[in-house]
Amino acid sequence: MVFNSLHWTTRDLDAMPDDGGWKRYEIVNGELFVTRAPHLRHQSVAGKLHVRLEIWSEQTGLGSAFQAPGVIFSPQDAVIPDVAWIRKESLKNGIDDAGHLIVAPELIVEVLSPGELNERRDKEVKQKLYSLYGVREYWIVSWQRQLLEVYRRSEAQLSRVETLFVDDTLSSPLLPGFSTAISDIFQQ
């Protein structure tokens, strides 16, 4: 659901009722997006990617992975991506007092929820937002179609560089030595 009549800010989010995590509130360019708690398969895929990124992070000491972190780019742009990875150096001064990231993570992962509006939000609205604020890599995952699209920063914007399917392996120049089979993240 999208509420277009107002220009929302992070201050408005502080006044939202706590519903125990059943709804996710995000603001992009002052527009409020409200979504339900994601499907269990959605959460499973996000969790598997988070675990793999965090294990790699612990082994390399290069950064940290977070599942569903609050990311505040500006008072009009605050989102909750499914997974984010951020370099150790960026993390040092990149957290506010409430525990939200206030700098762009190097990598953001969004797992698509069913529905045209949800897909448009992740593939268009959030991709533009992440490009604007300097995210270096963006993975869009479809558990329904069992594929992962990789977007990388080039000439100040995120552009799709590859689409990976269940027989492929995911790696990234951003994450030296990181590798995982796409089929593994979709296993039940």
C-alpha positions in Angstrom: 0.0 0.0 0.0 1.3 3.5 -0.9 0.1 6.7 0.7 0.7 9.6 -1.8 -1.0 12.6 -0.3 1.6 13.5 2.3 5.4 14.0 2.2 6.5 11.6 4.9 9.8 11.8 6.9 11.6 9.6 9.3 10.1 11.6 12.1 6.7 10.4 11.0 7.9 6.8 11.3 8.7 7.3 15.0 4.9 7.9 15.5 3.8 4.7 13.8 2.2 2.1 16.0 4.3 -0.9 17.0 2.4 -3.9 15.6 4.9 -6.5 16.6 6.7 -6.6 13.2 3.7 -7.5 11.0 4.1 -4.4 8.9 7.2 -2.8 7.4 7.2 1.0 6.9 9.6 2.5 4.4 9.9 6.0 2.9 11.3 6.7 -0.5 11.4 10.3 -1.7 8.8 11.2 1.0 6.4 8.5 -0.2 5.3 6.0 2.4 5.3 2.3 1.5 3.6 -0.2 3.9 4.1 -3.9 3.4 3.1 -7.0 5.3 5.5 -9.4 6.9 7.1 -11.4 4.1 6.3 -15.0 3.0 8.2 -17.7 4.9 10.1 -18.7 1.6 11.1 -15.0 1.2 12.5 -15.0 4.8 14.3 -18.3 4.2 16.1 -17.0 1.1 17.1 -13.8 2.8 18.2 -15.7 5.9 20.4 -18.0 3.8 22.1 -15.1 2.0 22.6 -13.3 5.3 24.2 -16.4 6.9 26.6 -16.9 4.0 27.6 -13.3 3.9 28.1 -13.2 7.7 30.2 -16.3 7.7 32.4 -14.9 4.9 32.6 -11.6 6.8 33.8 -13.3 10.0 36.4 -15.3 8.0 37.7 -12.2 6.2 37.1 -9.5 8.8 36.2 -7.1 6.0 32.7 -6.1 7.2 29.4 -7.3 8.5 26.1 -8.6 7.1 22.7 -7.6 8.6 19.2 -9.0 8.1 16.4 -6.4 7.7 18.5 -3.4 9.0 17.0 0.1 9.1 18.8 2.2 6.6 18.3 6.0 6.8 19.7 7.8 3.8 17.9 11.1 4.6 14.8 12.2 6.5 12.8 11.4 3.3 14.5 8.1 2.5 14.4 5.3 5.0 14.2 1.7 4.0 14.5 -1.8 5.5 16.2 -4.0 2.9 16.2 -7.8 3.4 20.0 -8.0 3.8 22.8 -5.5 3.8 26.5 -5.9 3.9 28.8 -3.0 4.9 32.6 -2.6 5.2 34.1 -2.4 8.6 35.4 1.1 7.9 32.0 2.4 6.9 30.3 0.8 9.9 32.5 2.6 12.4 30.7 6.0 12.0 27.7 4.7 10.1 25.2 3.9 12.9 22.9 6.4 14.7 21.9 6.2 18.4 18.8 4.0 17.5 21.0 1.4 15.7 20.1 2.4 12.1 22.6 2.5 9.3 23.1 6.1 8.2 25.6 5.5 5.4 25.1 3.5 2.3 25.9 -0.2 2.7 28.2 -1.5 -0.1 25.7 -4.3 -0.9 21.9 -4.5 -0.5 19.8 -7.6 -1.2 16.0 -7.4 -1.8 14.0 -10.6 -2.1 10.9 -10.0 -4.2 7.5 -10.3 -2.6 4.6 -11.3 -4.9 2.7 -8.6 -6.7 3.3 -6.0 -9.4 3.6 -3.1 -6.9 6.2 -4.9 -4.8 8.2 -5.9 -7.8 8.1 -2.3 -9.2 9.2 -0.9 -5.8 12.3 -3.1 -5.6 13.2 -3.1 -9.3 12.6 0.6 -10.0 12.0 2.8 -7.0 14.6 1.2 -4.7 17.1 0.7 -7.4 17.0 4.4 -8.2 17.3 5.2 -4.4 20.3 2.9 -4.0 21.9 4.3 -7.1 21.4 7.9 -5.8 23.0 7.1 -2.4 26.0 5.2 -3.6 25.3 1.5 -3.0 27.9 -0.4 -4.9 26.1 -3.7 -5.6 22.4 -4.7 -5.5 21.0 -8.2 -5.7 17.3 -8.7 -6.5 16.2 -12.3 -5.7 13.1 -14.0 -6.9 12.3 -17.2 -4.9 9.3 -17.8 -7.1 11.4 -17.9 -10.3 14.5 -19.1 -8.6 16.9 -16.4 -10.0 19.1 -13.7 -8.7 19.8 -10.4 -10.6 23.1 -8.7 -9.9 23.3 -4.9 -10.3 26.7 -3.1 -10.0 27.6 0.5 -9.8 28.9 1.9 -13.1 28.9 5.6 -14.0 27.1 6.6 -10.8 24.2 4.2 -11.2 23.3 0.6 -10.6 23.0 -1.4 -13.8 22.2 -5.1 -14.2 25.3 -7.1 -15.1 24.0 -10.6 -14.9 21.1 -12.9 -14.0 22.0 -16.1 -12.2 19.8 -19.3 -12.2 19.8 -22.4 -10.1 22.8 -24.0 -11.9 25.0 -20.9 -11.4 27.3 -19.7 -8.7 27.2 -16.3 -7.1 30.4 -14.4 -6.5 31.3 -10.7 -6.5 34.4 -8.5 -7.0 33.1 -6.6 -4.0 33.5 -9.7 -1.8 36.8 -11.3 -2.6 36.6 -15.1 -2.2 32.8 -15.1 -1.5 31.0 -17.8 -3.5 27.7 -19.7 -3.1 25.6 -21.9 -5.3 22.3 -20.3 -6.3 20.6 -23.7 -5.8 21.6 -23.7 -2.1 19.8 -20.4 -1.3 16.5 -21.8 -2.7 16.6 -25.2 -0.9 13.8 -25.8 1.5 
